[in-house]
Structures are given as structure tokens and as C-alpha cells.
Amino acid sequence: MNTRNDTSADPSPSTAIQVDHRTMLDTIEKIWPQIAPIQGARLRDAIRSIPEAEWRTRPRILLALAASHRSVGSTSRSAALPWFRAVQKNIQADPTSDLDVRAGYLIHLAATQRSLGSLHASKENLERARTMIEGDESLEISKRISLSASFSLQLGLVRIHLGAFDEALFALSLAEGLADEHLSTAEKVECLSALAFVNFLLGDFPVAEEQADLAEQHAEGTDLFRSTFAALAHITRFMLAVDQADATTELGQLIGDLRVCTAGSDWEPQAVFAEALARYDRGAFIETLDLLGRVARLLAPFVGEVLVSSASDIHRAETMRMLGEVEQARRLSAALTPSQHHVTCPASIQALSHFTVGDPQAALDVLADCLELGDLHSTRSMAQVYAITAAAQNDLDNPVASNIAFDRALLVAATHGTTWPFQTLPGEVVDRLLARAAARVQSPIVAALVERLHGTPHEDTQPLADPLSDRELVIVRHLATGATLSQIGAELFISVNTVKSHVRSIYRKLSATNRREAITRANQLGLTEER
């Protein structure tokens, strides 16, 4: 029979608690990268439940506390800065700290600095982290690859802000390739959202939609898709809906998601800019200018040349042109330069200003760089470049060059499912170009677009071959008031999906591709008047 060894003493309660605390802290050090972005507040509570003396000299715990302030539901990212200073002091006290501590500190600090608009400081710290990762082989290779994946993601996000799209795409693609084994769930969602946004800006709409959907799939079961980590996916979806004038997309819901995910973040200016584009598309030009002014105010704390700043300036010039301030629009746009691949491109606004005042050759001159760039130009705006070129060549009595340019505009627009490039030209000019395009042999996708665009006459409107039903008449009158699909459904006691079905039918019958075209056509036919 075993007997008790009287010479051994039971551990004191305080010793047992310390052991439990050490075990808990050891566990947190291993798993915090997955937990901090999703359960930041709970992570902080768990650490603070342990006496500070037991973790104040553990830099990984301090780093976890710092990173937890960039989590779902966090309201103040600047609250992370004191914790980063504590990590830095620990590293200075022990310069031989492991690579994951030293490089991880720089990467997470850079992420917080980016979220606060300090883009240059963020980029500098990422470059320091890169040097460490590439020059220090003391850490096992799997952990170094994980650091490289996180580094590439953050570098890609900074490069998006700065308009370096090729470099951003390279860094983000590298991070995505390593994501399954080396990125946290939050980082995967952030990476896919960023890839969606870059592909949208470059004009690859199908890939952008696919990446946004993948981001949502990875976020399933968490609140990540309602957080800043998914901000760029929501911005992408919203801008796709605006560019493609999707009749069945509820912009009101998309705006709500946009505001929730970007509030107080570095992506909020981009979200407000997206809202400005939607207001412009509805013809609400004064509201557009008001939102663009808000973009400028939100960008005030940013340090660095931010992409959305130049995009906002370009759109301000275009809005002034639409308000009849052609000379002011030309002055505003003349001071601007295009970004990489002309993702933001003032040339179209300058060209439209010249064309409006009757100088088609000057319009062609300012578009020369865009046309020379060709396939390397962002296809998202290339349809407008070709459309303006066609109009200018037509005015210069160059019908062959005009026809070629217009057919290219139609093909790009049809491929992207958009009609907005033609709405920026005078209606009578578009009608002449469409009449000639209709007489040429076109591919089915282009022929369908020509029919839609040419099927909305500006004068002498003919009765509808397929009249609107009584229910459709009611709905089109609600559309004319600016009501959302949800509001229409609530008013008529029908589901949003039923409203969408009616709206699709209305658009088909009116040969319209968006709400503005539908309302214009309905007004011409007198369908918006109560009888």
C-alpha cells in the first residue's frame, strides 16, 4: 500500500494559482492571433484577470493586448498605441527577443498606423519588418512564412491607399497563396476583400465579385463580415451595383452595411466617396458635392498621397461640369494627374469639358495618353474614353475612326454590364452614334446594349409595345419618388423579391438599364402621373 511521503509538502494555493496563470498565459501566447481580431474585448478581460506582475514583461501578451484593439467592435484603434509602446520597451530591454516578437510588433503596429491614416509610418515599419524577416533565420521556417504572409497583407493594404495597384496585387496575391496555413480567419477576410477592391478598380468585375463572395464565406459564423476587416468587400459590392446600375440591388441596405463596416476606419473616406458616386448617378449633384466635401474632411488626418483624394477631386470636377460650370471643371481637372493604370483618370473630365465648349481636337489631345496606354488602362473607365473619342472624331468628320472607337466603347461597356459612360455625353450625340452602330454587324452582347440604349428615344416617344400592368404602374410611380425597394414593398405589402421581379419587368418594357433611365422614359410617356 502506498504511503504518503511526509517529507513532501503540498503546493501552496498561491503557487497553484501562479501555475494556472502561467498555463493560461502560455496558451494565450499561442492562440491570440486567431482570437484578438474576433474577441478582442474578451481577450483583454482574460489577460487583465491575471495580476499584471505576471504578464507585464511578456511581450507576446502585450502584443496581444495591442492587436486586440483592432478587433470586431473596437471603437478606438488609437487605444492600442500605449500597448505598442510597452512592447517596444520590452524589446529594447531584451534586444535578443525572438523574431516573431520583433517583426510581429512592427507588422501589427503598421496595421494600426494604417488604420489611423499614418501611411508613411506604416510603410516604413513594414519595410523594417521585411528586413528582419529576410535577414534573420533564427525562427523556424513555418513561423517566418506566417510573418511574411501577414507582412504581405498589410503592405498590400497600404499600397491600395497609395494607388500602387500592381504592387498591391502582387503583395495581396502572395498573402492569399499562404492564407490557408499562415493567416488568421480575420486576415483571410481582409485579404480577399482587398483583392476584390483592387480587381474592381482595374476593371475585372467577375473576379472582384468572386473575391468578395469568398470573403463572406470565410467570415461565416463570425461577425467579421460586419467589421472593418470586410470593409473593402462591401465597398466593392456597392460600387459594382452603382457602376452596373443593377435594378434589383437594394442600395439602401448596401449603404447601411458600408457605414457599419467603415465607420471610424481608414476606409471610411472611400465609403463616403462611393456614396457620392451613387448620388451623382441619381442626378443629385449638390448632395454629391456635399459628400465629396465630407471625404476631404475625413482625409485631413491622413499623412501621404491617398488614392481616394485624387478620385474625389476628379469627381468634383465632373460634378461641376454637370452643373454647367465647365470652365471651373476644366481648371479643377487640369491640376490633376492619373494614378497607376489610370484607375483615377482626370483626362475624361478634361476631354468632356473641351468637347462641351466645341473643341473636339483638344478633347482628343488630352485623351492621347489613355489611348496609348490601351489595354493597360483600367477597363472600368476605358468605355468612357472610347465614347468621348468617338464623339470627338465624329465632330471632326472622321466617321471611320468614330465608328471604331464607339464599337470599342460598346464592347467594353457591354462586357462590364454598364451604361454610365454614354450618359456623360449629350443625348443627341449618343443617338447619332447609336444609329450608326445599329446599322453595323455587332456581336449579340453589343447588339443587346445598342438596342437598350437606342430604345430610349429623347424625343417623339412612341407608345410601349408591351404596356405596364396596373401593379407596375404603381411601382414605377414609387420609383420616381426615390423610394427604396424595401420601402415600396412595405407600402404595397409585398416582399422585396416581388418588388425586384416587377422592377425587372418594368425595365424590360421601358428599355431601361437603371432607375434614372426608367423614370425618364416613364415621364416621357406620362406614366408617373396619377390618373
BAVEXGU-429433 format. One line per field, with one value per residue (C-alpha): x, y, z; residue number from 1. Coordinates in steps of 0.001 Angstrom, whole numbers, m for minus. Layout:
N
X = c(X	...) .
Y = c(Y	...) .
Z = c(Z	...) .
resi = c(NUM	...) .
! end
This chain:
531
X = c(0	1325	2043	2247	5707	5669	8758	6908	4739	1542	1953	527	m2697	m816	1726	m1066	m2757	532	924	m2624	m1879	1309	m557	m3254	m707	1239	m1967	m2837	625	m18	m3586	m4027	m3583	m6823	m8713	m7662	m9426	m12720	m12904	m10639	m12570	m12828	m9130	m8286	m10585	m8942	m5433	m6383	m7924	m4326	m2123	m163	3133	2788	2469	3908	7302	5845	5981	3673	940	1471	1347	m1917	m3362	m2247	m3638	m6935	m7871	m8192	m10863	m14524	m16437	m13400	m14198	m10740	m7753	m5535	m6039	m3542	m643	265	412	2697	4990	5047	6038	8771	10205	10307	12146	14613	15234	15906	17282	17581	13803	12509	11860	8107	8081	10274	8811	5300	5418	6296	3626	809	1952	1928	m1644	m2764	m902	m2579	m5981	m5222	m4105	m353	521	4193	4952	3080	5066	8387	7642	6638	9940	11776	9809	10680	14400	14134	12218	14569	17764	17017	16763	16653	12913	11564	10603	6855	6653	8744	6354	3417	5139	5731	2057	888	3517	2409	m1235	m517	1823	m873	m3419	m1062	m326	m4045	m4281	m1272	m2582	220	m2096	392	2429	m727	m1989	1374	1566	m2068	m1819	1226	m664	m3672	m1444	m215	m3571	m4834	m1940	m493	m3206	m5868	m9520	m9723	m6655	m8133	m11319	m9274	m7044	m9906	m11789	m8731	m8238	m11899	m11430	m8215	m9710	m12781	m10669	m8694	m11941	m12046	m15601	m16189	m13035	m13976	m17403	m15850	m13325	m15998	m18124	m15128	m14506	m18082	m17744	m14593	m16366	m19292	m20041	m18328	m19035	m16066	m18189	m19804	m16449	m13584	m11889	m14573	m14822	m13325	m15647	m18659	m17238	m16627	m20172	m21638	m19566	m20342	m24043	m23629	m21469	m23735	m26984	m28381	m32133	m32581	m29846	m31057	m28624	m30108	m29086	m25646	m25147	m26092	m23504	m20962	m21380	m21247	m18037	m16106	m17104	m14003	m11645	m9133	m11656	m14416	m13359	m13557	m17014	m18299	m16829	m18785	m21956	m21123	m20937	m24403	m25824	m24213	m25734	m29165	m28540	m28319	m25304	m25485	m25647	m22689	m20617	m21610	m20409	m17168	m16597	m17011	m14392	m11934	m12629	m12158	m8821	m7460	m5600	m4036	m314	526	m946	m4158	m5852	m9370	m8278	m7477	m10545	m12684	m11122	m11750	m15369	m15821	m14704	m17141	m19998	m19235	m19316	m22727	m23903	m22833	m19577	m17494	m14562	m14288	m14390	m11585	m9462	m10004	m9163	m6164	m4231	m4751	m2656	m3768	m2914	m1303	m3223	m5364	m7614	m8255	m8089	m8829	m8391	m12023	m13278	m10870	m11909	m15613	m15046	m13302	m15986	m18775	m17353	m16929	m13232	m13158	m9472	m8471	m10610	m8653	m5349	m5978	m7118	m3943	m2178	m5225	m5460	m1729	m1968	m4602	m5135	m3071	m5659	m8216	m11069	m13560	m13220	m11992	m15506	m15900	m12547	m13634	m17104	m15668	m13136	m15977	m17925	m14866	m13908	m17498	m17395	m14104	m15791	m13769	m16590	m14349	m12301	m15527	m17189	m14180	m13948	m17687	m17756	m14912	m16826	m19904	m17929	m16232	m19499	m21447	m18793	m18957	m22755	m22708	m24223	m22917	m20111	m22759	m24748	m21892	m22285	m25095	m28115	m28288	m24622	m25170	m28286	m26310	m23533	m26033	m27938	m24732	m23778	m27181	m26555	m23272	m22880	m22415	m21855	m25001	m23868	m23156	m26337	m28354	m26709	m27314	m30956	m31299	m29551	m31223	m34583	m34962	m35646	m35117	m37987	m41235	m41628	m43651	m46179	m44956	m45374	m45878	m47704	m47052	m49517	m51522	m49140	m46102	m47603	m47930	m44358	m42871	m44558	m42957	m39587	m39981	m40261	m36835	m38279	m36096	m37273	m37793	m39944	m42014	m42526	m43643	m46027	m47637	m47461	m45344	m41864	m38700	m38155	m41598	m40742	m37470	m39373	m41730	m38810	m37031	m40203	m40582	m37022	m37502	m40699	m39221	m35915	m34083	m30979	m31257	m33712	m32822	m33466	m36709	m38016	m37041	m38853	m41891	m42053	m41938	m44868	m46774	m46760	m45686	m48799	m51720	m54877) .
Y = c(0	3388	5668	9400	10885	13157	14959	16405	19448	20308	23327	26415	27814	30850	28622	26601	29810	31054	27778	28133	31711	30679	27933	30395	32981	30309	29303	32918	33451	30579	31337	35106	35869	33960	35342	39013	40159	38478	38567	41494	42670	39165	38582	41780	40777	37358	38828	41518	38911	37847	40050	42456	41433	38039	39341	42850	41506	39044	40895	38451	39126	42873	42468	40555	43417	45946	43971	43346	46997	46353	43725	43433	46006	48086	51789	53282	51926	54582	52799	50234	52718	52614	48824	49004	51309	48691	46026	48307	48815	45055	44590	47349	45661	42389	43022	39243	38803	36204	37270	36737	39336	41928	41585	40898	44111	46107	44429	44934	48478	49187	47856	50195	53153	52483	52364	55793	57256	57334	55685	56662	55485	52265	51635	52365	49870	47236	47707	47270	44073	42816	43336	41395	38501	38181	38575	36596	32820	32088	31326	28093	28440	27911	30838	33033	32251	33245	36566	37018	36373	38966	41410	40992	41572	44796	46046	45380	47398	50366	50198	50345	53624	54967	53859	51359	48720	46365	46211	45834	42983	41210	41512	40524	37565	36338	36635	34824	31994	31490	32152	28639	27701	31031	33712	34068	33995	37780	38224	35927	38020	41231	39852	38627	41908	43871	41679	42245	46003	46085	43880	46103	49230	47584	46606	42850	42774	38971	38362	41224	39665	36245	37550	39468	36305	34293	36879	36472	32681	32810	35115	32722	32010	35195	38934	39600	40449	43232	44696	46726	43510	43217	46941	46673	43798	45964	48962	46720	45367	48839	50340	47370	47982	51675	51079	48338	50062	46769	47258	44510	45602	47374	50272	51311	48020	48203	51730	50506	47720	50161	52579	49871	48328	51528	53896	55391	53357	54270	53051	55450	58161	55573	54510	58098	58589	55527	57113	60278	58235	56844	60336	61536	58598	59680	63237	64657	66852	69172	66168	64742	67852	67735	64135	64933	67715	65142	62943	65844	66367	62675	62694	65659	63469	61241	61508	60527	60930	58912	57462	58468	62092	62407	60341	62738	65779	64289	63605	67091	68457	66182	67222	70893	70190	68584	71673	73815	75129	73907	76266	75549	71828	72245	74212	71656	68668	70309	70276	66528	63584	59988	57147	53858	52290	55448	53960	57580	59486	63202	63040	62083	65094	67412	65933	66288	69919	70626	68765	70654	74016	72844	71896	68192	68245	69412	66579	64054	65613	65096	61501	60616	59101	56990	55640	54964	53038	50847	47510	48627	51325	50357	48923	50275	53764	52841	52688	56389	57189	55393	57007	60518	59700	58544	61759	63950	62081	62400	66167	66278	64419	61225	58649	55568	56487	57439	54102	52096	53999	53726	49989	49557	51637	49456	46230	47305	48629	45521	43256	45185	45453	49241	52172	55170	56038	57056	59145	61647	62691	64842	62695	63786	62845	59373	58931	59628	57245	54552	54875	54150	51340	49695	49577	47682	43994	43613	40705	39598	41198	44542	44388	43943	47005	49084	48074	49058	52391	53222	52050	55114	57988	61538	62962	61812	58912	56021	54063	50884	47662	45854	48230	48255	46374	48205	46933	48014	51484	51833	50692	52967	55952	54915	54608	58181	59403	57935	55218	52151	48667	47831	50931	50095	46536	47761	50295	47712	44794	42655	41155	42830	39912	40530	44217	43229	40993	43843	46266	43899	43695	47489	47991	45470	47115	50625	49523	50906	49668	51710	53694	57031	55749	54100	57257	59416	57079	56832	60637	60950	58541	60262	57081	58747	60928	59814	59178) .
Z = c(0	m930	1972	1991	1779	4794	3586	549	1036	m884	m3154	m1534	m3002	m4289	m6064	m7708	m8887	m10336	m12229	m13584	m14611	m16382	m18244	m19269	m20443	m22340	m24122	m24959	m26435	m28848	m29944	m29653	m33398	m34084	m31075	m30959	m34169	m33270	m29456	m28588	m25539	m24062	m24655	m22780	m19904	m19692	m19536	m17043	m14757	m14086	m11885	m14075	m12475	m14166	m17737	m17913	m19052	m21582	m24922	m26742	m24199	m24557	m28339	m27999	m25940	m28553	m31506	m29716	m30223	m33979	m33413	m34282	m32255	m31266	m31183	m30663	m32535	m31008	m27656	m28960	m29049	m25315	m25503	m28522	m26532	m23778	m26327	m27655	m24143	m23618	m26902	m26022	m22670	m24468	m27988	m28468	m28390	m30824	m34413	m34101	m31308	m33035	m36560	m35270	m33280	m36411	m38552	m36047	m35303	m39049	m39287	m36512	m38035	m41398	m39720	m38233	m41581	m40869	m44160	m44400	m40867	m41590	m44754	m43010	m40229	m42757	m44588	m41272	m40674	m44158	m43479	m40221	m41763	m44719	m42681	m39513	m39866	m36132	m36199	m37634	m41278	m40778	m38365	m40671	m43522	m41289	m40591	m44326	m45070	m42515	m43730	m47377	m46458	m44604	m47329	m49921	m47931	m47626	m51352	m52162	m50258	m52162	m55572	m56307	m57726	m59386	m56201	m54096	m56273	m56028	m52235	m51686	m54066	m52155	m48875	m50349	m51538	m47985	m46329	m45638	m43366	m42299	m41924	m39259	m40308	m39955	m42146	m44811	m44893	m45073	m47833	m50038	m49512	m50607	m53684	m54603	m54426	m56479	m59184	m59301	m59736	m62522	m64232	m63633	m62303	m62297	m60233	m57896	m57264	m56704	m54166	m52258	m52089	m50846	m48131	m46950	m46965	m44817	m42360	m41912	m38274	m37076	m37068	m39347	m42392	m40395	m39432	m40848	m41971	m44694	m45475	m48954	m49901	m49035	m50891	m53919	m53903	m53543	m56368	m58618	m58027	m58879	m61973	m63316	m62296	m61010	m60773	m58216	m55822	m52703	m52400	m49083	m47490	m49099	m47747	m44276	m44459	m45818	m42934	m40274	m41637	m42315	m39500	m37908	m40087	m42769	m45386	m44348	m46864	m49659	m48468	m48430	m51912	m53062	m51672	m53614	m56832	m56134	m55549	m58789	m60668	m59397	m60610	m57075	m57830	m54814	m52485	m54390	m53687	m50032	m49705	m51533	m49007	m46245	m47932	m47785	m44077	m43295	m45141	m43168	m40595	m43282	m43953	m47534	m51026	m50804	m53883	m52854	m52529	m56239	m57164	m55137	m56821	m60255	m59433	m58018	m61392	m63238	m60937	m61571	m65308	m64983	m63088	m66050	m64547	m67482	m67060	m63351	m64103	m66608	m64135	m61394	m63593	m65280	m61994	m61500	m62688	m63330	m60985	m61989	m64896	m64865	m62196	m61302	m64567	m64979	m68775	m69424	m67467	m69275	m72616	m71854	m70866	m74185	m76123	m74347	m75424	m79031	m79183	m80177	m81160	m77677	m76289	m78364	m77342	m73617	m74240	m76148	m73122	m72253	m75790	m75901	m72646	m74303	m72587	m69593	m68846	m66186	m68253	m65719	m67239	m70726	m72198	m71415	m73061	m76247	m76192	m75913	m78645	m80909	m80304	m80951	m84146	m85336	m84830	m86767	m89643	m89200	m89376	m89646	m86541	m84767	m85569	m84405	m81126	m80467	m81147	m78682	m76122	m76618	m76267	m73020	m71584	m72570	m71047	m67777	m67803	m67531	m69441	m67479	m69977	m72532	m70067	m69781	m73455	m74875	m75745	m79378	m79877	m78427	m80598	m83809	m82797	m81796	m85076	m86993	m84596	m85094	m88853	m88408	m87649	m83897	m81539	m79648	m76374	m78093	m80185	m76996	m75441	m78581	m78511	m74859	m75313	m78626	m77367	m75142	m77576	m76436	m78439	m80081	m77688	m79100	m77005	m75366	m77338	m74025	m71636	m67887	m65722	m63058	m60355	m62412	m62871	m59104	m58587	m61252	m59553	m56261	m58038	m59254	m55652	m54823	m52571	m51940	m52921	m49242	m48750	m51839	m50589	m47168	m48720	m51011	m48529	m50835	m50435	m51670	m54065	m55578	m55993	m57701	m60095	m61017	m61422	m63807	m65884	m65825	m67017	m69815	m71019	m70812	m72473	m69435	m67630	m64436	m62353	m63927	m67453	m66357	m64699	m67697	m70069	m67767	m67504	m71295	m71544	m68735	m66665	m63424	m63305	m61115	m63089) .
resi = c(1	2	3	4	5	6	7	8	9	10	11	12	13	14	15	16	17	18	19	20	21	22	23	24	25	26	27	28	29	30	31	32	33	34	35	36	37	38	39	40	41	42	43	44	45	46	47	48	49	50	51	52	53	54	55	56	57	58	59	60	61	62	63	64	65	66	67	68	69	70	71	72	73	74	75	76	77	78	79	80	81	82	83	84	85	86	87	88	89	90	91	92	93	94	95	96	97	98	99	100	101	102	103	104	105	106	107	108	109	110	111	112	113	114	115	116	117	118	119	120	121	122	123	124	125	126	127	128	129	130	131	132	133	134	135	136	137	138	139	140	141	142	143	144	145	146	147	148	149	150	151	152	153	154	155	156	157	158	159	160	161	162	163	164	165	166	167	168	169	170	171	172	173	174	175	176	177	178	179	180	181	182	183	184	185	186	187	188	189	190	191	192	193	194	195	196	197	198	199	200	201	202	203	204	205	206	207	208	209	210	211	212	213	214	215	216	217	218	219	220	221	222	223	224	225	226	227	228	229	230	231	232	233	234	235	236	237	238	239	240	241	242	243	244	245	246	247	248	249	250	251	252	253	254	255	256	257	258	259	260	261	262	263	264	265	266	267	268	269	270	271	272	273	274	275	276	277	278	279	280	281	282	283	284	285	286	287	288	289	290	291	292	293	294	295	296	297	298	299	300	301	302	303	304	305	306	307	308	309	310	311	312	313	314	315	316	317	318	319	320	321	322	323	324	325	326	327	328	329	330	331	332	333	334	335	336	337	338	339	340	341	342	343	344	345	346	347	348	349	350	351	352	353	354	355	356	357	358	359	360	361	362	363	364	365	366	367	368	369	370	371	372	373	374	375	376	377	378	379	380	381	382	383	384	385	386	387	388	389	390	391	392	393	394	395	396	397	398	399	400	401	402	403	404	405	406	407	408	409	410	411	412	413	414	415	416	417	418	419	420	421	422	423	424	425	426	427	428	429	430	431	432	433	434	435	436	437	438	439	440	441	442	443	444	445	446	447	448	449	450	451	452	453	454	455	456	457	458	459	460	461	462	463	464	465	466	467	468	469	470	471	472	473	474	475	476	477	478	479	480	481	482	483	484	485	486	487	488	489	490	491	492	493	494	495	496	497	498	499	500	501	502	503	504	505	506	507	508	509	510	511	512	513	514	515	516	517	518	519	520	521	522	523	524	525	526	527	528	529	530	531) .
! end
